[in-house]
Amino acid sequence: MIGSENEKYNSEEQNFQNDLSLADSEVEVNYENDKQHDTIEKAIDRQNDLIDKAIALHDKRRRYIMGIATSGIFIAFMVVSAFINIPIGTIKITMQFLVANVCALLLGKKWGTVSLVLYLALGLMGLPIFSSGGGPAYVLQPSFGYIIGFAIGGFFAAWYREKVGKHTFKTYMIASLINMLIMDVFGTVYGAVIMYGYMHSSMGVWAFFWAFLVPFIPIDIIKCIVGSLICAKIGPMAERSLRPNRSAANKNAN
């Protein structure tokens, strides 16, 4: 009986050893399969990362080309608008503020500012693209401060619009009024410096403000309204063309 129990024990032990060996074999096979599966997954993830980076690079180049092209177009619009003018006193009413405002709001603070600064630089280099000509001596014109105001005001207007992130008429109107305020401040202060500091004008203070500021406020407000209506219509399309998709950028960052 003891022999029988011993044989039974030996048989069970042998079966256990066999099961253990089989389990070890299964573990090794599963381990190799898991390693192979992980390797394939890593290769697929790497490939997807490379595809995402290639798409992002292509999109960046496309936006860069679009930015250069649209900047050139708006510079041309600025040149044309400078010669559509109505003379009033020492200042000419032109369509430049309307074009500069739309340029800044549609192209954004980067490309909008680039466009307006390039326009300013080209005029100072001697191209007759300002309303009264061009060249370095143009800085002595009383109206030159408004051209500086185009670029600075446009930057802050675009910054505000991008910060709010909406393409509503209200957002564009507030941004346009910011642009107008900054432009008027630079234009008026610069005009006063040239008129009184350089030209030694005897013009009274009220006469100066009437010549440089007061008559243009309602006209510029109308330009703000027109520009805001234009931007509210085509602003979303311009943003998709010139600025990266935020969700895609966050995905790539992660």
C-alpha positions, 0 to 999 in steps of 0.5 A, spaced: 500 500 500 505 504 501 508 502 494 502 504 491 501 511 495 509 512 493 507 511 486 501 515 486 505 521 489 511 520 484 506 520 478 502 526 481 509 530 482 511 528 475 504 531 472 506 537 476 513 537 473 510 536 466 505 542 468 510 547 470 514 545 464 508 547 460 507 553 463 514 555 463 514 554 455 507 558 455 510 564 459 516 564 454 512 564 448 507 569 451 513 573 453 516 573 446 510 575 443 509 581 447 516 583 446 514 582 438 507 586 439 511 591 443 516 592 438 511 593 432 507 598 436 513 602 437 514 602 430 507 604 428 508 609 433 514 612 431 511 612 424 505 616 426 510 621 429 514 622 423 508 623 419 505 628 424 511 632 424 512 631 416 504 634 416 506 640 421 512 642 417 508 642 410 503 646 414 508 651 417 511 652 410 504 653 407 503 658 412 509 662 411 508 662 403 501 664 405 504 670 409 509 672 404 503 672 399 498 676 403 503 681 406 505 683 399 498 683 397 496 688 402 502 692 401 500 693 394 493 695 397 496 700 402 500 703 396 493 704 392 489 707 398 494 712 399 492 715 393 485 715 394 485 721 398 481 728 400 485 733 402 483 737 408 487 742 411 494 739 412 492 732 412 489 728 407 483 723 408 485 717 405 483 709 405 489 707 408 487 706 415 481 702 413 486 698 409 491 698 414 486 696 420 483 690 415 490 688 414 492 687 421 486 684 423 486 679 418 493 677 417 494 677 425 499 681 429 505 677 426 504 678 418 500 684 419 505 688 423 510 685 418 506 688 412 505 695 415 513 695 417 515 693 410 510 698 407 513 704 412 520 701 410 519 701 403 517 708 403 522 711 407 527 708 402 525 712 397 519 709 393 513 714 392 508 710 396 506 715 401 500 720 400 505 725 399 511 721 396 516 718 400 524 718 402 527 719 408 525 726 409 518 724 409 519 723 417 519 731 417 511 731 414 506 732 420 502 726 417 508 721 418 506 719 425 499 716 423 503 711 418 507 709 424 501 709 428 498 704 423 503 699 425 503 700 432 496 700 433 495 694 428 499 690 432 495 691 439 489 691 435 491 684 432 493 682 439 487 683 442 483 680 437 487 674 437 487 674 445 479 674 445 479 669 439 472 670 437 470 672 430 464 677 431 463 684 429 463 686 436 470 683 437 473 686 431 470 693 432 473 693 439 480 691 436 479 697 430 477 702 436 484 700 439 487 701 433 484 708 431 486 710 438 493 708 438 494 711 431 490 718 433 495 718 439 501 717 435 499 722 429 497 727 433 503 727 438 508 726 432 504 732 428 505 737 434 512 735 435 513 737 427 509 743 427 511 746 433 518 743 434 521 743 427 516 748 423 515 753 429 508 754 427 504 759 430 497 755 430 493 755 436 492 749 440 484 748 438 486 750 431 491 744 431 486 739 434 481 741 428 486 740 423 489 734 425 484 730 429 477 732 430 474 732 423 477 725 422 474 721 428 467 720 425 470 718 418 475 713 422 469 710 426 465 709 419 472 706 417 472 701 423 465 699 422 466 697 415 473 694 416 469 690 422 464 688 417 469 685 412 473 682 417 467 678 421 466 675 414 472 673 412 476 672 418 475 665 420 478 663 413 484 668 414 486 665 421 485 657 418 490 659 412 495 663 416 495 660 423 496 653 426 491 649 428 491 649 436 489 642 437 494 639 432 499 643 435 497 641 442 497 634 439 504 634 436 506 637 443 504 631 447 
